[in-house]
Amino acid sequence: MKTLKEVKCGQTVMVTKLTGAGAVRRRIMDMGITKGASIFVRKVAPLGDPVEVTVRGYELSLRRADAEMIEVE
């Protein structure tokens, strides 16, 4: 499976699964990233961390470690 970390700048993807457990998973879900959500990758920092995305109409910056827990298609 492809993760959000591997998505190139300018692409739109859909969330298929959230890996991880406990508080980290809950925090990601609280940000609006749930199964079926559409994510547009706006920018990726030069060293790859953080990743700036648009989810449900608002902009969000994610750490690379968090983006790795989000499986997309």
All heavy atoms as TSV, in Angstrom:
chain	resi	resn	atom	element	x	y	z
A	1	MET	N	N	0.827	-1.194	0.000
A	1	MET	CA	C	0.000	0.000	0.000
A	1	MET	C	C	0.868	1.253	0.000
A	1	MET	O	O	1.945	1.274	0.571
A	1	MET	CB	C	-0.895	0.026	1.232
A	1	MET	CG	C	-2.180	-0.708	1.065
A	1	MET	SD	S	-3.109	-0.035	-0.306
A	1	MET	CE	C	-4.722	-0.204	0.273
A	2	LYS	N	N	0.363	2.289	-0.602
A	2	LYS	CA	C	1.040	3.577	-0.678
A	2	LYS	C	C	0.645	4.416	0.539
A	2	LYS	O	O	-0.506	4.425	0.940
A	2	LYS	CB	C	0.594	4.261	-1.974
A	2	LYS	CG	C	1.314	5.512	-2.323
A	2	LYS	CD	C	0.812	5.973	-3.687
A	2	LYS	CE	C	1.511	7.210	-4.143
A	2	LYS	NZ	N	1.022	7.639	-5.452
A	3	THR	N	N	1.605	5.118	1.116
A	3	THR	CA	C	1.309	5.982	2.257
A	3	THR	C	C	1.321	7.441	1.819
A	3	THR	O	O	1.854	7.778	0.759
A	3	THR	CB	C	2.327	5.782	3.394
A	3	THR	OG1	O	3.615	6.175	2.940
A	3	THR	CG2	C	2.349	4.346	3.877
A	4	LEU	N	N	0.772	8.306	2.638
A	4	LEU	CA	C	0.729	9.736	2.341
A	4	LEU	C	C	2.140	10.311	2.220
A	4	LEU	O	O	2.367	11.252	1.477
A	4	LEU	CB	C	-0.065	10.467	3.424
A	4	LEU	CG	C	-0.336	11.945	3.190
A	4	LEU	CD1	C	-1.126	12.155	1.904
A	4	LEU	CD2	C	-1.080	12.541	4.359
A	5	LYS	N	N	3.085	9.721	2.894
A	5	LYS	CA	C	4.481	10.160	2.827
A	5	LYS	C	C	5.046	10.040	1.412
A	5	LYS	O	O	5.890	10.823	1.005
A	5	LYS	CB	C	5.302	9.311	3.801
A	5	LYS	CG	C	6.769	9.554	3.782
A	5	LYS	CD	C	7.450	8.610	4.743
A	5	LYS	CE	C	8.888	8.404	4.366
A	5	LYS	NZ	N	9.532	7.389	5.169
A	6	GLU	N	N	4.563	9.076	0.635
A	6	GLU	CA	C	5.087	8.802	-0.709
A	6	GLU	C	C	4.396	9.595	-1.808
A	6	GLU	O	O	4.833	9.564	-2.954
A	6	GLU	CB	C	4.944	7.301	-1.006
A	6	GLU	CG	C	5.679	6.420	-0.022
A	6	GLU	CD	C	5.206	4.987	-0.054
A	6	GLU	OE1	O	4.319	4.645	-0.854
A	6	GLU	OE2	O	5.736	4.191	0.748
A	7	VAL	N	N	3.329	10.314	-1.493
A	7	VAL	CA	C	2.564	11.059	-2.490
A	7	VAL	C	C	3.329	12.318	-2.901
A	7	VAL	O	O	3.893	13.016	-2.061
A	7	VAL	CB	C	1.169	11.426	-1.942
A	7	VAL	CG1	C	0.390	12.267	-2.927
A	7	VAL	CG2	C	0.397	10.160	-1.602
A	8	LYS	N	N	3.355	12.595	-4.188
A	8	LYS	CA	C	4.061	13.760	-4.718
A	8	LYS	C	C	3.216	15.018	-4.569
A	8	LYS	O	O	1.990	14.965	-4.490
A	8	LYS	CB	C	4.397	13.551	-6.202
A	8	LYS	CG	C	5.236	12.334	-6.478
A	8	LYS	CD	C	6.614	12.475	-5.906
A	8	LYS	CE	C	7.441	11.250	-6.231
A	8	LYS	NZ	N	8.522	11.046	-5.319
A	9	CYS	N	N	3.876	16.158	-4.584
A	9	CYS	CA	C	3.231	17.456	-4.482
A	9	CYS	C	C	2.271	17.663	-5.654
A	9	CYS	O	O	2.597	17.344	-6.797
A	9	CYS	CB	C	4.303	18.533	-4.477
A	9	CYS	SG	S	3.704	20.160	-4.088
A	10	GLY	N	N	1.061	18.160	-5.385
A	10	GLY	CA	C	0.074	18.432	-6.414
A	10	GLY	C	C	-0.900	17.299	-6.676
A	10	GLY	O	O	-1.825	17.454	-7.466
A	11	GLN	N	N	-0.746	16.161	-6.016
A	11	GLN	CA	C	-1.641	15.024	-6.226
A	11	GLN	C	C	-2.758	15.025	-5.186
A	11	GLN	O	O	-2.589	15.496	-4.071
A	11	GLN	CB	C	-0.887	13.697	-6.121
A	11	GLN	CG	C	0.091	13.460	-7.243
A	11	GLN	CD	C	0.762	12.103	-7.119
A	11	GLN	OE1	O	0.976	11.604	-6.014
A	11	GLN	NE2	N	1.094	11.517	-8.246
A	12	THR	N	N	-3.905	14.467	-5.594
A	12	THR	CA	C	-5.036	14.273	-4.689
A	12	THR	C	C	-5.226	12.779	-4.498
A	12	THR	O	O	-5.246	12.025	-5.476
A	12	THR	CB	C	-6.319	14.899	-5.262
A	12	THR	OG1	O	-6.091	16.296	-5.467
A	12	THR	CG2	C	-7.485	14.723	-4.305
A	13	VAL	N	N	-5.350	12.349	-3.248
A	13	VAL	CA	C	-5.506	10.930	-2.929
A	13	VAL	C	C	-6.658	10.751	-1.949
A	13	VAL	O	O	-7.154	11.714	-1.367
A	13	VAL	CB	C	-4.206	10.348	-2.327
A	13	VAL	CG1	C	-3.094	10.321	-3.352
A	13	VAL	CG2	C	-3.774	11.127	-1.101
A	14	MET	N	N	-7.079	9.494	-1.767
A	14	MET	CA	C	-8.148	9.175	-0.832
A	14	MET	C	C	-7.611	8.230	0.239
A	14	MET	O	O	-6.877	7.292	-0.066
A	14	MET	CB	C	-9.323	8.515	-1.558
A	14	MET	CG	C	-10.514	8.259	-0.655
A	14	MET	SD	S	-11.955	7.688	-1.545
A	14	MET	CE	C	-12.357	9.169	-2.428
A	15	VAL	N	N	-7.977	8.473	1.477
A	15	VAL	CA	C	-7.519	7.652	2.602
A	15	VAL	C	C	-8.226	6.303	2.557
A	15	VAL	O	O	-9.444	6.228	2.440
A	15	VAL	CB	C	-7.807	8.355	3.950
A	15	VAL	CG1	C	-7.382	7.482	5.116
A	15	VAL	CG2	C	-7.115	9.703	4.003
A	16	THR	N	N	-7.438	5.214	2.659
A	16	THR	CA	C	-8.019	3.873	2.694
A	16	THR	C	C	-7.922	3.242	4.075
A	16	THR	O	O	-8.765	2.445	4.455
A	16	THR	CB	C	-7.339	2.939	1.680
A	16	THR	OG1	O	-5.938	2.912	1.937
A	16	THR	CG2	C	-7.589	3.400	0.258
A	17	LYS	N	N	-6.870	3.618	4.832
A	17	LYS	CA	C	-6.677	2.984	6.142
A	17	LYS	C	C	-5.758	3.838	6.998
A	17	LYS	O	O	-4.839	4.475	6.506
A	17	LYS	CB	C	-6.046	1.602	5.936
A	17	LYS	CG	C	-5.855	0.800	7.178
A	17	LYS	CD	C	-5.254	-0.556	6.846
A	17	LYS	CE	C	-5.023	-1.354	8.107
A	17	LYS	NZ	N	-4.375	-2.648	7.814
A	18	LEU	N	N	-6.005	3.840	8.301
A	18	LEU	CA	C	-5.119	4.495	9.265
A	18	LEU	C	C	-4.443	3.414	10.093
A	18	LEU	O	O	-5.118	2.607	10.724
A	18	LEU	CB	C	-5.896	5.424	10.198
A	18	LEU	CG	C	-6.479	6.683	9.594
A	18	LEU	CD1	C	-7.307	7.412	10.629
A	18	LEU	CD2	C	-5.404	7.577	9.054
A	19	THR	N	N	-3.122	3.398	10.075
A	19	THR	CA	C	-2.394	2.470	10.938
A	19	THR	C	C	-2.009	3.227	12.197
A	19	THR	O	O	-2.300	4.405	12.329
A	19	THR	CB	C	-1.145	1.918	10.225
A	19	THR	OG1	O	-0.306	2.999	9.847
A	19	THR	CG2	C	-1.519	1.127	8.989
A	20	GLY	N	N	-1.350	2.576	13.097
A	20	GLY	CA	C	-1.017	3.229	14.358
A	20	GLY	C	C	-2.097	2.921	15.385
A	20	GLY	O	O	-3.139	2.356	15.061
A	21	ALA	N	N	-1.828	3.309	16.614
A	21	ALA	CA	C	-2.775	2.994	17.681
A	21	ALA	C	C	-2.781	4.084	18.738
A	21	ALA	O	O	-1.903	4.936	18.770
A	21	ALA	CB	C	-2.399	1.649	18.315
A	22	GLY	N	N	-3.795	4.042	19.552
A	22	GLY	CA	C	-3.877	4.910	20.716
A	22	GLY	C	C	-4.026	6.384	20.404
A	22	GLY	O	O	-4.771	6.779	19.509
A	23	ALA	N	N	-3.278	7.186	21.147
A	23	ALA	CA	C	-3.409	8.639	21.079
A	23	ALA	C	C	-3.007	9.208	19.718
A	23	ALA	O	O	-3.612	10.169	19.245
A	23	ALA	CB	C	-2.567	9.286	22.172
A	24	VAL	N	N	-2.018	8.616	19.068
A	24	VAL	CA	C	-1.573	9.116	17.764
A	24	VAL	C	C	-2.680	8.941	16.728
A	24	VAL	O	O	-2.992	9.859	15.968
A	24	VAL	CB	C	-0.287	8.392	17.306
A	24	VAL	CG1	C	0.113	8.841	15.918
A	24	VAL	CG2	C	0.834	8.640	18.288
A	25	ARG	N	N	-3.288	7.782	16.701
A	25	ARG	CA	C	-4.385	7.528	15.760
A	25	ARG	C	C	-5.570	8.461	16.033
A	25	ARG	O	O	-6.169	9.011	15.123
A	25	ARG	CB	C	-4.824	6.074	15.856
A	25	ARG	CG	C	-5.923	5.738	14.887
A	25	ARG	CD	C	-6.338	4.295	15.025
A	25	ARG	NE	N	-7.524	4.047	14.241
A	25	ARG	CZ	C	-7.699	2.998	13.477
A	25	ARG	NH1	N	-6.768	2.080	13.398
A	25	ARG	NH2	N	-8.806	2.858	12.798
A	26	ARG	N	N	-5.893	8.656	17.288
A	26	ARG	CA	C	-7.005	9.537	17.669
A	26	ARG	C	C	-6.716	10.968	17.230
A	26	ARG	O	O	-7.587	11.657	16.729
A	26	ARG	CB	C	-7.216	9.463	19.192
A	26	ARG	CG	C	-8.181	10.487	19.779
A	26	ARG	CD	C	-9.564	10.521	19.178
A	26	ARG	NE	N	-10.214	9.247	19.139
A	26	ARG	CZ	C	-11.302	8.996	18.405
A	26	ARG	NH1	N	-11.865	9.945	17.674
A	26	ARG	NH2	N	-11.851	7.812	18.396
A	27	ARG	N	N	-5.481	11.432	17.390
A	27	ARG	CA	C	-5.105	12.791	16.997
A	27	ARG	C	C	-5.247	12.980	15.491
A	27	ARG	O	O	-5.766	13.995	15.026
A	27	ARG	CB	C	-3.668	13.080	17.434
A	27	ARG	CG	C	-3.243	14.498	17.196
A	27	ARG	CD	C	-1.923	14.813	17.873
A	27	ARG	NE	N	-0.876	13.852	17.584
A	27	ARG	CZ	C	-0.084	13.917	16.515
A	27	ARG	NH1	N	-0.222	14.882	15.638
A	27	ARG	NH2	N	0.847	13.016	16.333
A	28	ILE	N	N	-4.822	11.987	14.726
A	28	ILE	CA	C	-4.955	12.059	13.258
A	28	ILE	C	C	-6.429	12.111	12.870
A	28	ILE	O	O	-6.826	12.902	12.011
A	28	ILE	CB	C	-4.237	10.868	12.590
A	28	ILE	CG1	C	-2.721	11.022	12.756
A	28	ILE	CG2	C	-4.597	10.774	11.114
A	28	ILE	CD1	C	-1.924	9.812	12.331
A	29	MET	N	N	-7.255	11.295	13.500
A	29	MET	CA	C	-8.687	11.292	13.194
A	29	MET	C	C	-9.345	12.607	13.605
A	29	MET	O	O	-10.228	13.103	12.912
A	29	MET	CB	C	-9.370	10.106	13.879
A	29	MET	CG	C	-8.962	8.783	13.272
A	29	MET	SD	S	-9.668	7.369	14.120
A	29	MET	CE	C	-11.363	7.504	13.630
A	30	ASP	N	N	-8.909	13.198	14.709
A	30	ASP	CA	C	-9.453	14.479	15.161
A	30	ASP	C	C	-9.135	15.608	14.188
A	30	ASP	O	O	-9.859	16.605	14.137
A	30	ASP	CB	C	-8.928	14.834	16.553
A	30	ASP	CG	C	-9.539	13.981	17.648
A	30	ASP	OD1	O	-10.574	13.321	17.383
A	30	ASP	OD2	O	-8.980	13.968	18.761
A	31	MET	N	N	-8.072	15.467	13.416
A	31	MET	CA	C	-7.712	16.469	12.412
A	31	MET	C	C	-8.563	16.344	11.144
A	31	MET	O	O	-8.429	17.142	10.234
A	31	MET	CB	C	-6.233	16.347	12.044
A	31	MET	CG	C	-5.315	16.822	13.134
A	31	MET	SD	S	-3.605	16.871	12.601
A	31	MET	CE	C	-3.063	15.229	12.984
A	32	GLY	N	N	-9.438	15.340	11.080
A	32	GLY	CA	C	-10.318	15.177	9.930
A	32	GLY	C	C	-9.839	14.151	8.929
A	32	GLY	O	O	-10.446	13.970	7.884
A	33	ILE	N	N	-8.755	13.472	9.237
A	33	ILE	CA	C	-8.226	12.456	8.326
A	33	ILE	C	C	-8.823	11.116	8.737
A	33	ILE	O	O	-8.369	10.475	9.678
A	33	ILE	CB	C	-6.691	12.421	8.368
A	33	ILE	CG1	C	-6.147	13.786	7.974
A	33	ILE	CG2	C	-6.155	11.332	7.449
A	33	ILE	CD1	C	-4.664	13.947	8.150
A	34	THR	N	N	-9.867	10.726	8.018
A	34	THR	CA	C	-10.553	9.467	8.287
A	34	THR	C	C	-10.668	8.689	6.983
A	34	THR	O	O	-10.399	9.216	5.904
A	34	THR	CB	C	-11.960	9.711	8.856
A	34	THR	OG1	O	-12.689	10.535	7.939
A	34	THR	CG2	C	-11.890	10.403	10.213
A	35	LYS	N	N	-11.077	7.438	7.081
A	35	LYS	CA	C	-11.223	6.600	5.894
A	35	LYS	C	C	-12.201	7.257	4.915
A	35	LYS	O	O	-13.281	7.696	5.300
A	35	LYS	CB	C	-11.733	5.216	6.297
A	35	LYS	CG	C	-11.794	4.250	5.156
A	35	LYS	CD	C	-12.219	2.878	5.633
A	35	LYS	CE	C	-12.311	1.925	4.468
A	35	LYS	NZ	N	-12.713	0.587	4.888
A	36	GLY	N	N	-11.803	7.363	3.657
A	36	GLY	CA	C	-12.637	7.966	2.625
A	36	GLY	C	C	-12.411	9.449	2.416
A	36	GLY	O	O	-12.923	10.023	1.460
A	37	ALA	N	N	-11.640	10.090	3.283
A	37	ALA	CA	C	-11.375	11.527	3.144
A	37	ALA	C	C	-10.427	11.783	1.972
A	37	ALA	O	O	-9.489	11.037	1.734
A	37	ALA	CB	C	-10.772	12.078	4.428
A	38	SER	N	N	-10.685	12.863	1.248
A	38	SER	CA	C	-9.843	13.260	0.131
A	38	SER	C	C	-8.756	14.206	0.636
A	38	SER	O	O	-9.045	15.148	1.377
A	38	SER	CB	C	-10.704	13.948	-0.926
A	38	SER	OG	O	-9.896	14.382	-1.990
A	39	ILE	N	N	-7.510	13.953	0.235
A	39	ILE	CA	C	-6.377	14.764	0.681
A	39	ILE	C	C	-5.619	15.276	-0.534
A	39	ILE	O	O	-5.233	14.501	-1.405
A	39	ILE	CB	C	-5.417	13.958	1.574
A	39	ILE	CG1	C	-6.132	13.467	2.828
A	39	ILE	CG2	C	-4.198	14.783	1.944
A	39	ILE	CD1	C	-5.271	12.609	3.725
A	40	PHE	N	N	-5.391	16.592	-0.588
A	40	PHE	CA	C	-4.597	17.221	-1.646
A	40	PHE	C	C	-3.258	17.625	-1.040
A	40	PHE	O	O	-3.219	18.352	-0.048
A	40	PHE	CB	C	-5.319	18.453	-2.202
A	40	PHE	CG	C	-4.503	19.227	-3.194
A	40	PHE	CD1	C	-4.247	18.704	-4.452
A	40	PHE	CD2	C	-3.984	20.461	-2.867
A	40	PHE	CE1	C	-3.495	19.419	-5.370
A	40	PHE	CE2	C	-3.230	21.187	-3.777
A	40	PHE	CZ	C	-2.982	20.655	-5.035
A	41	VAL	N	N	-2.170	17.139	-1.621
A	41	VAL	CA	C	-0.834	17.459	-1.120
A	41	VAL	C	C	-0.390	18.777	-1.740
A	41	VAL	O	O	-0.162	18.872	-2.935
A	41	VAL	CB	C	0.177	16.329	-1.445
A	41	VAL	CG1	C	1.558	16.690	-0.932
A	41	VAL	CG2	C	-0.288	15.018	-0.843
A	42	ARG	N	N	-0.291	19.818	-0.917
A	42	ARG	CA	C	0.059	21.161	-1.395
A	42	ARG	C	C	1.548	21.368	-1.512
A	42	ARG	O	O	2.034	21.845	-2.523
A	42	ARG	CB	C	-0.507	22.208	-0.444
A	42	ARG	CG	C	-2.026	22.205	-0.405
A	42	ARG	CD	C	-2.494	23.382	0.331
A	42	ARG	NE	N	-1.710	24.512	-0.180
A	42	ARG	CZ	C	-2.044	25.766	-0.111
A	42	ARG	NH1	N	-3.147	26.079	0.471
A	42	ARG	NH2	N	-1.299	26.711	-0.591
A	43	LYS	N	N	2.278	21.075	-0.452
A	43	LYS	CA	C	3.719	21.316	-0.423
A	43	LYS	C	C	4.410	20.223	0.380
A	43	LYS	O	O	3.818	19.650	1.286
A	43	LYS	CB	C	4.051	22.641	0.270
A	43	LYS	CG	C	3.538	23.877	-0.378
A	43	LYS	CD	C	3.980	25.084	0.439
A	43	LYS	CE	C	3.152	26.302	0.135
A	43	LYS	NZ	N	3.438	27.405	1.043
A	44	VAL	N	N	5.662	20.005	0.031
A	44	VAL	CA	C	6.517	19.128	0.828
A	44	VAL	C	C	7.785	19.921	1.104
A	44	VAL	O	O	8.385	20.483	0.185
A	44	VAL	CB	C	6.846	17.813	0.083
A	44	VAL	CG1	C	7.767	16.946	0.909
A	44	VAL	CG2	C	5.573	17.060	-0.264
A	45	ALA	N	N	8.186	20.003	2.348
A	45	ALA	CA	C	9.385	20.752	2.719
A	45	ALA	C	C	10.617	20.141	2.042
A	45	ALA	O	O	10.610	18.950	1.707
A	45	ALA	CB	C	9.552	20.750	4.224
A	46	PRO	N	N	11.669	20.919	1.839
A	46	PRO	CA	C	12.856	20.418	1.144
A	46	PRO	C	C	13.437	19.125	1.712
A	46	PRO	O	O	13.894	18.272	0.964
A	46	PRO	CB	C	13.863	21.567	1.289
A	46	PRO	CG	C	13.021	22.776	1.430
A	46	PRO	CD	C	11.790	22.337	2.176
A	47	LEU	N	N	13.409	18.951	3.006
A	47	LEU	CA	C	13.923	17.721	3.604
A	47	LEU	C	C	12.819	16.691	3.836
A	47	LEU	O	O	13.051	15.659	4.443
A	47	LEU	CB	C	14.649	18.032	4.914
A	47	LEU	CG	C	15.885	18.924	4.766
A	47	LEU	CD1	C	16.477	19.246	6.124
A	47	LEU	CD2	C	16.917	18.271	3.873
A	48	GLY	N	N	11.596	16.991	3.377
A	48	GLY	CA	C	10.493	16.045	3.468
A	48	GLY	C	C	9.646	16.141	4.719
A	48	GLY	O	O	8.700	15.386	4.881
A	49	ASP	N	N	9.989	17.037	5.616
A	49	ASP	CA	C	9.238	17.133	6.861
A	49	ASP	C	C	9.047	18.599	7.220
A	49	ASP	O	O	10.037	19.319	7.370
A	49	ASP	CB	C	10.031	16.435	7.969
A	49	ASP	CG	C	9.192	16.049	9.172
A	49	ASP	OD1	O	7.959	16.014	9.036
A	49	ASP	OD2	O	9.780	15.767	10.223
A	50	PRO	N	N	7.869	19.147	7.319
A	50	PRO	CA	C	6.546	18.524	7.252
A	50	PRO	C	C	5.956	18.510	5.835
A	50	PRO	O	O	6.525	19.067	4.911
A	50	PRO	CB	C	5.712	19.436	8.144
A	50	PRO	CG	C	6.306	20.787	7.947
A	50	PRO	CD	C	7.783	20.539	7.769
A	51	VAL	N	N	4.790	17.896	5.744
A	51	VAL	CA	C	4.022	17.832	4.506
A	51	VAL	C	C	2.781	18.701	4.709
A	51	VAL	O	O	2.077	18.529	5.700
A	51	VAL	CB	C	3.597	16.377	4.204
A	51	VAL	CG1	C	2.750	16.308	2.960
A	51	VAL	CG2	C	4.816	15.480	4.087
A	52	GLU	N	N	2.530	19.628	3.802
A	52	GLU	CA	C	1.356	20.493	3.913
A	52	GLU	C	C	0.263	19.949	3.001
A	52	GLU	O	O	0.476	19.763	1.813
A	52	GLU	CB	C	1.701	21.925	3.526
A	52	GLU	CG	C	0.574	22.899	3.815
A	52	GLU	CD	C	0.978	24.333	3.563
A	52	GLU	OE1	O	2.027	24.744	4.062
A	52	GLU	OE2	O	0.222	25.015	2.850
A	53	VAL	N	N	-0.912	19.690	3.572
A	53	VAL	CA	C	-2.028	19.099	2.832
A	53	VAL	C	C	-3.299	19.915	3.043
A	53	VAL	O	O	-3.387	20.706	3.982
A	53	VAL	CB	C	-2.274	17.631	3.269
A	53	VAL	CG1	C	-1.078	16.763	2.965
A	53	VAL	CG2	C	-2.642	17.533	4.728
A	54	THR	N	N	-4.271	19.701	2.157
A	54	THR	CA	C	-5.599	20.278	2.324
A	54	THR	C	C	-6.568	19.122	2.548
A	54	THR	O	O	-6.650	18.209	1.724
A	54	THR	CB	C	-6.011	21.084	1.075
A	54	THR	OG1	O	-5.051	22.113	0.866
A	54	THR	CG2	C	-7.385	21.706	1.256
A	55	VAL	N	N	-7.280	19.170	3.682
A	55	VAL	CA	C	-8.237	18.130	4.059
A	55	VAL	C	C	-9.537	18.799	4.467
A	55	VAL	O	O	-9.536	19.692	5.316
A	55	VAL	CB	C	-7.718	17.305	5.265
A	55	VAL	CG1	C	-8.712	16.220	5.636
A	55	VAL	CG2	C	-6.366	16.729	4.984
A	56	ARG	N	N	-10.637	18.388	3.851
A	56	ARG	CA	C	-11.970	18.895	4.202
A	56	ARG	C	C	-12.042	20.418	4.222
A	56	ARG	O	O	-12.676	21.025	5.078
A	56	ARG	CB	C	-12.424	18.328	5.543
A	56	ARG	CG	C	-12.484	16.812	5.553
A	56	ARG	CD	C	-13.019	16.292	6.855
A	56	ARG	NE	N	-12.837	14.865	6.962
A	56	ARG	CZ	C	-13.740	13.957	6.578
A	56	ARG	NH1	N	-14.868	14.332	6.057
A	56	ARG	NH2	N	-13.495	12.678	6.723
A	57	GLY	N	N	-11.320	21.063	3.286
A	57	GLY	CA	C	-11.404	22.507	3.136
A	57	GLY	C	C	-10.456	23.327	3.992
A	57	GLY	O	O	-10.512	24.538	3.976
A	58	TYR	N	N	-9.583	22.701	4.742
A	58	TYR	CA	C	-8.619	23.482	5.513
A	58	TYR	C	C	-7.209	22.920	5.331
A	58	TYR	O	O	-7.022	21.768	4.956
A	58	TYR	CB	C	-8.991	23.561	6.997
A	58	TYR	CG	C	-8.923	22.266	7.751
A	58	TYR	CD1	C	-7.774	21.915	8.446
A	58	TYR	CD2	C	-10.010	21.403	7.801
A	58	TYR	CE1	C	-7.701	20.738	9.145
A	58	TYR	CE2	C	-9.951	20.216	8.503
A	58	TYR	CZ	C	-8.790	19.894	9.175
A	58	TYR	OH	O	-8.730	18.714	9.875
A	59	GLU	N	N	-6.221	23.776	5.586
A	59	GLU	CA	C	-4.824	23.399	5.406
A	59	GLU	C	C	-4.267	22.828	6.694
A	59	GLU	O	O	-4.591	23.288	7.789
A	59	GLU	CB	C	-4.011	24.611	4.967
A	59	GLU	CG	C	-4.443	25.116	3.618
A	59	GLU	CD	C	-3.776	26.422	3.246
A	59	GLU	OE1	O	-2.873	26.873	3.978
A	59	GLU	OE2	O	-4.168	26.989	2.221
A	60	LEU	N	N	-3.404	21.841	6.533
A	60	LEU	CA	C	-2.880	21.113	7.671
A	60	LEU	C	C	-1.442	20.713	7.377
A	60	LEU	O	O	-1.117	20.339	6.261
A	60	LEU	CB	C	-3.746	19.863	7.866
A	60	LEU	CG	C	-3.439	18.875	8.958
A	60	LEU	CD1	C	-3.646	19.524	10.314
A	60	LEU	CD2	C	-4.352	17.676	8.825
A	61	SER	N	N	-0.569	20.808	8.359
A	61	SER	CA	C	0.813	20.343	8.223
A	61	SER	C	C	0.979	19.081	9.054
A	61	SER	O	O	0.603	19.046	10.228
A	61	SER	CB	C	1.802	21.406	8.702
A	61	SER	OG	O	1.795	22.495	7.830
A	62	LEU	N	N	1.550	18.057	8.429
A	62	LEU	CA	C	1.747	16.772	9.101
A	62	LEU	C	C	3.220	16.424	9.146
A	62	LEU	O	O	3.943	16.651	8.170
A	62	LEU	CB	C	1.033	15.651	8.337
A	62	LEU	CG	C	-0.475	15.667	8.311
A	62	LEU	CD1	C	-0.978	14.637	7.312
A	62	LEU	CD2	C	-1.012	15.360	9.682
A	63	ARG	N	N	3.638	15.840	10.248
A	63	ARG	CA	C	4.994	15.312	10.322
A	63	ARG	C	C	5.102	14.095	9.412
A	63	ARG	O	O	4.118	13.400	9.156
A	63	ARG	CB	C	5.331	14.899	11.750
A	63	ARG	CG	C	5.459	16.079	12.670
A	63	ARG	CD	C	5.803	15.619	14.038
A	63	ARG	NE	N	4.566	15.150	14.669
A	63	ARG	CZ	C	4.427	14.894	15.945
A	63	ARG	NH1	N	5.456	14.999	16.744
A	63	ARG	NH2	N	3.283	14.506	16.438
A	64	ARG	N	N	6.295	13.835	8.941
A	64	ARG	CA	C	6.512	12.698	8.051
A	64	ARG	C	C	6.155	11.396	8.748
A	64	ARG	O	O	5.602	10.483	8.128
A	64	ARG	CB	C	7.958	12.690	7.578
A	64	ARG	CG	C	8.218	11.699	6.493
A	64	ARG	CD	C	9.530	11.896	5.808
A	64	ARG	NE	N	10.630	12.016	6.765
A	64	ARG	CZ	C	11.866	12.252	6.413
A	64	ARG	NH1	N	12.164	12.419	5.152
A	64	ARG	NH2	N	12.822	12.332	7.322
A	65	ALA	N	N	6.431	11.275	10.042
A	65	ALA	CA	C	6.098	10.066	10.793
A	65	ALA	C	C	4.584	9.837	10.835
A	65	ALA	O	O	4.125	8.698	10.759
A	65	ALA	CB	C	6.659	10.162	12.199
A	66	ASP	N	N	3.810	10.931	10.947
A	66	ASP	CA	C	2.348	10.807	10.949
A	66	ASP	C	C	1.834	10.471	9.552
A	66	ASP	O	O	0.903	9.690	9.403
A	66	ASP	CB	C	1.700	12.099	11.448
A	66	ASP	CG	C	1.981	12.339	12.923
A	66	ASP	OD1	O	2.369	11.384	13.632
A	66	ASP	OD2	O	1.799	13.488	13.363
A	67	ALA	N	N	2.441	11.068	8.523
A	67	ALA	CA	C	2.022	10.808	7.141
A	67	ALA	C	C	2.271	9.346	6.763
A	67	ALA	O	O	1.558	8.782	5.943
A	67	ALA	CB	C	2.771	11.729	6.183
A	68	GLU	N	N	3.257	8.734	7.381
A	68	GLU	CA	C	3.570	7.333	7.106
A	68	GLU	C	C	2.494	6.390	7.636
A	68	GLU	O	O	2.359	5.274	7.165
A	68	GLU	CB	C	4.920	7.010	7.738
A	68	GLU	CG	C	5.588	5.805	7.182
A	68	GLU	CD	C	7.033	5.686	7.658
A	68	GLU	OE1	O	7.429	6.422	8.578
A	68	GLU	OE2	O	7.732	4.843	7.088
A	69	MET	N	N	1.694	6.834	8.596
A	69	MET	CA	C	0.631	6.015	9.175
A	69	MET	C	C	-0.666	6.077	8.374
A	69	MET	O	O	-1.625	5.392	8.718
A	69	MET	CB	C	0.346	6.487	10.600
A	69	MET	CG	C	1.460	6.274	11.552
A	69	MET	SD	S	0.978	6.844	13.181
A	69	MET	CE	C	2.559	6.996	13.938
A	70	ILE	N	N	-0.722	6.901	7.328
A	70	ILE	CA	C	-1.943	7.093	6.556
A	70	ILE	C	C	-1.785	6.404	5.206
A	70	ILE	O	O	-0.992	6.838	4.368
A	70	ILE	CB	C	-2.232	8.595	6.366
A	70	ILE	CG1	C	-2.330	9.277	7.728
A	70	ILE	CG2	C	-3.513	8.800	5.550
A	70	ILE	CD1	C	-2.287	10.788	7.663
A	71	GLU	N	N	-2.535	5.311	4.987
A	71	GLU	CA	C	-2.494	4.594	3.712
A	71	GLU	C	C	-3.508	5.218	2.761
A	71	GLU	O	O	-4.639	5.512	3.159
A	71	GLU	CB	C	-2.783	3.113	3.913
A	71	GLU	CG	C	-1.681	2.405	4.670
A	71	GLU	CD	C	-1.917	0.913	4.804
A	71	GLU	OE1	O	-2.895	0.394	4.217
A	71	GLU	OE2	O	-1.113	0.280	5.493
A	72	VAL	N	N	-3.092	5.426	1.507
A	72	VAL	CA	C	-3.927	6.117	0.521
A	72	VAL	C	C	-3.956	5.346	-0.792
A	72	VAL	O	O	-3.156	4.450	-1.024
A	72	VAL	CB	C	-3.406	7.555	0.282
A	72	VAL	CG1	C	-3.500	8.392	1.533
A	72	VAL	CG2	C	-1.992	7.539	-0.257
A	73	GLU	N	N	-4.880	5.738	-1.660
A	73	GLU	CA	C	-4.947	5.179	-3.015
A	73	GLU	C	C	-5.106	6.294	-4.016
A	73	GLU	O	O	-5.595	7.358	-3.728
A	73	GLU	CB	C	-6.068	4.183	-3.161
A	73	GLU	CG	C	-7.441	4.749	-2.995
A	73	GLU	CD	C	-8.539	3.714	-3.217
A	73	GLU	OE1	O	-8.262	2.525	-3.146
A	73	GLU	OE2	O	-9.665	4.136	-3.452
